[in-house]
Amino acid sequence: MQTLETVELCDVFPYEREDGEAMNPRDFSTKESAAHIADLAEQFKHNRLNPGQPVMKPILYRDGGIYRIIDGECRVRAMRSIGTKRFLAEVYDDLDDAELARTEAAKAMVETDVKLGLTAAEKSRGVQTMLALDIPDEEVAAAARTDAATVRKARRAVRKVQDAAYDMTLDRLAAIAEFEGDDEAVAELRDCKQSDWQRVYAGLKSRAEQRRNRAEMVAMIADAGVEFVDECPEGYEACRTFSDFRPDLAALDAYVADNADGCLLAEETPFGVTLLVPAEEAADESAQAAAQRRDDAQRKADFYAAYEDGRTARFEWTAARTLRLGTMRRTALALTALAMDDPAVEAFEELMGRPIDRTPTELAVAIGWRAAWDMNSGTAWSLVSGGCSVHVCRDAIESVTIVYEAMKADGYEPNEAETETYEACMARLESEQ
């Protein structure tokens, strides 16, 4: 039997199973636990309906004249810390019913995360509670509206980091699971601040990718019969270094094939792999490289000048048509859409309870112009000349393609640098697919 009762806090105690194991295995001596309980206590103070009490009511088992905590020990400790004397609780006379209610409460807390306004960390705690109750991964995934693979990763991560997992979001736990064989990486992701974990994760992923790239480069060179040395021997000089950060493997393969005549050597360096040739060959290589650098420098200067001319031309073309938006219909729609992508617009729409009118206006076009073509000549050149090996913000790439296509459809005639930039952006988007 289950009843909703007002219970005296002094009559409530933790529940221990027959084997002596606590119902809540959390280590309450840690600073993480103390911080969590303090946060809960602060929330309870602001409960206007039942001041000093939680919204989610603890689940208790009536054990004679006292009550045992089946679910909600953190909440009970938080109430005790702020002096709450009594609180509303779900009270069960049957222990099995109480434990079943705990299981269902864990699922319900996550299933209703939108209604309750749970944070990502709170939702993660609900999932972790379900994991501790050995609810099947598929049921947990359905309740959390995620996939079973993420749940499996979270389960593995919780076993790995134990109590430290309590305040972690599901995506952070999934990230930890990816590195479960690397104790140093797990420690970095476990010990960093919640606000920093994504940056730490990106760094770990990048280093792991570089290690894989390095291994692939070394295997490719070794398969071509090139000998690796610990340091450059006398009579040899470095002729070319291939970075292990997004390496051009096709260029490496071609270079090794053209030069693997028994004289080529290879040396691993902190930056990648350096290929070594006899000194006289290196001199010839240096002369060719110098000529190539001069050609590249001239092409870069020409591109910069043309790109800046294009930026000026785009602005003048658009400015001349802002009073007659019908003369650049596609462009006005594209720029207005970019203006409306601002998070502040979405927040204001939620506040009003209705969408903002998205009909193009001079002001919307001006704001969209500020958001569009957010790419300077240096970035454009890096993308054109470096291709997929250059990091460029995806939003900037998409903006270039959207506005280029819209302006061209409205009659704008781009120059060669603008077209090269557009084509490089399209190539990047296609490669990411």
Summary of the structure (lengths in Angstrom):
residues: 433
radius of gyration: 31.2
end to end distance: 56.0
largest distance: 95.1
contacts: 1276
relative contact order: 0.05
helix: 63%
strand: 12%
